[in-house]
Amino acid sequence: MKIKTVFRVLALICLVVSFAMIPSGCIALYDRSRDARAFLFSILTGIFTSVILSIMSDSKDSHSAIGIREGVGITGFSWAAASFIGALPYWLSGCVPSYTDAFFETMSGFTTTGATIFSKIEALPRGILLWRSLTHWMGGMGIIVLSLAVLPFLGVSGMEMYKAEVPGVTAEKLTPRLHQTAIYLWGVYVALTLIETVLLWFGGMTLFDAFAHSCSTIATGGFSTKNNSIAYFTSPYIQWVLIIFMFASGVNFSLYFVILKKKFREFFHDEEFCSYFAITVFAALAMSLSLYFAGNFAGIEHMLRRTFFHVVSVMTTTGFIVEDYNLWPEFTKFLFIVLMFIGASGGSTGGGCKVSRFIILGRQLKAETLRLLHPKAIIKSRFNGKTIARSTLDSSAAFFVLYMLILSVSTLITTAFGIDLLTAFTGVLTCLSNVGPGLNLLGPVENFAWLPSFVKWLFSFCMLAGRLELFAVFLLFVPGTYKK
């Protein structure tokens, strides 16, 4: 690994995070709140760190291409560096009791998990509330993808960073030049954010709340400015707007490029999108029937709205809530666990294992079954009309093995601290899939503040691993990654 090349890009990441704090700092100054000095010191610390990293880098390496090792190192260390710097405003303002809590909240923000240690959110200064939402917004599309828009001007190539960062089975460039791809993705991202902000504002939210919730929605994060999350807003209009944009954010963003090229048939015939849509509808209708037979019925529209809201919220790993589904029937809670595993589409801002991986492994399972019946037949698995490469099948299978290994070991460690199995399992699962709320003592109306410090660091690792598709983090612990 060319460590000086890594330092050069990390310097840029630290600078991006520092400048991103300026709007929150300005609001803190305007409100004359206690977090104003905290933001000022945090910004200066971030800039100072960026300068130090720039000095430690080598200008001779500025035109070096970023290989797999550099891409993995930059991606993993960028999220860690961003979280260490981004945690400073929480800690220095006194909003959290320890740096561990501040780091957990920041990692939850940048990884768009939405797990929080705050119980009295509405008591927080507006500067801190805005910063929570901005960490979601930046992490949603990826700090790395943002930096790719300017990396060419630094003389470095970032395809390996893009492949390590963009979630999904494969990461394909939408345009010939990588920085054009990054700019396009962020263009769609900004457009969706602005449209949702306007719609929520028209629906009765304040402009501040509308923007904060739009940042959380498009990033599929889940941080809210209210203690009761979306349950604070009783407007059916607001809830349906959020349902639509949460679902839209769980769609592969490359499909929006297809729409712009007016290839609507290709969009609606995409196998992952069709499966994503079908799973969402099936799960919501199944939950509606379960609630109906359980006697929890208050009108068809209300029942469909709350089930669709929570199904879309969990499957896209956003984590918004309108009521405590921890009190729903056991069938619905098990279905929520399944949706946490599945997650959203590849190439979206959502987490989880991704719908495309389940499709690919399902096709391979079918192919292997047919081979047992017809040993001499040549059977190939296809996805969207193309033969699935052996490497894709292997990587999907390896992903599931690594996912289950991290889930099992982390749950085992968590239960060692005296935490019950359901709480521990869903706590790890919700962090690994970047969902936010779990079940039982980490349910939708609870928070993560009571967890032991070690468990918070463990959950922070799970959040990072889930956000970076496991392997980008796993390779950081492989000695061969650091060899030239």
C-alpha positions, 0 to 999 in steps of 0.5 A: 500500500502506498501509504503517502497516497492514502494520506493525501486523500485522507487529507481531502476527506478531513477537509470535506468533513471540516467544511461540512460543519460550517453550516451547523456552526453558523446556526449555532452562532445565530442561536448563540447556543453552547455548541458554537465554540465546539463547532469552531474548535472542531473545524479548526481541528479538522483543518489542522489534521488535514494539513498534517496529513498533507505534509505527511503525504508525498507530492511525487505520489500525487499522480499515482493510480489508486490500486486495490490496496490504496482503495481499501485503505482510503475507504476504511480509514476515511470513515474512521477519520470522518467519525473521529473528527465529526464526533468532536462537536457532540463531545466538546459541546457537552451534549454527550457524557463521553467520547465513546457516545459521541463516536457512536452517534457520529459513526451511526450518522455517517454510516446512515444507521440511525441508532442513537444514544440521545433520549431527549432529542428536542433539547439539543441545539439546532446546530447539533441537530443539523450536524446529525442530519448532515452526517447522514446526508454525506454518508448516504452517497458516500464521502468517497464518492463526493471526493471522486468529483475532485480527485482528478484535479489532485491527479489521482485515479479513484476507481478502486475507491469507488468499487470499495465504497458503492454498496451492491454486488458490482459497481459500474461506472455510469459514464466514461469518466469516474468524476462525471459519475460522482457528479451525476450521482450527487446531482440526483442525490441533491435533486431528490433532497430538494424536492422532498424538502419542498414537499415536506415544507408544504405539508406543514413542517418547518423549513429546518425540520423539512430539510433535516428529515429530507437529509435523513430520508434520502440517505436512508439514515433515520435521525429525526429532530423529534423525540418521537421520530415521525410519530410527532407529525400526525399528517398522513400527507407527510407520512406518505411523502416519506414512504415514497422518498424512502422507497425511491432512495432504496432503488439502485441510483443507476436506474435514475440515469436510465430514466433520464435517458427515457428508457422506461421499459428498461427501468420497469423490467429491471429484475432487482427493482421488480423484486424490491417492489414485490417484497415491499408490497407482500410484506406490507400486506402480510403485516396488515392482515396480521394486525387485522386478525390481531384486532389492531384495526383502525381503518384501511388507509391508516393500517396500510399507511403504517404497515407500508411506512414501517416495511419501507423504513426497515427494508430501506434501512432508514429506521423512521417510526410512526409507532412502537412496532415492538408491540405488534404480533410476533409474526410481524416482528419476525418479518421485520428481522427478515427485511433487515437481512434483505435490505434495499437494492444494490447501488442505493443508499440503503444497507442490508445484504441487498436484494440483488444478492438474494436473487443471484443466490436464488438463481444459483440454488435453482441451477444446482437443483437442476444439475442434480436432475440433469448431471450432463446439462449445461445450466447457466444462471442469469440476472437481467438477461446476462449470465452471472459470472462465476466471480459474482457467484463466489463473492455473493456466497462469501459475503453471506458467510462473512456476514453471518460470521460477524453477526454470530460472533458479535451477538455472542460477545454482546450476550457476554455482557448480560444482554438478552439474546433478542436484544443482542441479536437484533442490536447487532443485526440492525447495526450490521445492516445499518437499519437503526432500531432493533427489537426488545430493549433496543426497540423503536422507542428505545435508544443505545445509551445504556449499552456498555462502552465496549458494546458501543465500540463493537456496534460502531465496528458493525456499522462501518463493516455493514456500510462498506460491504464487509470486505473493505473493512475485513481487508484492513485486518489482512497483513497482505493489504499493507505490503507493496 
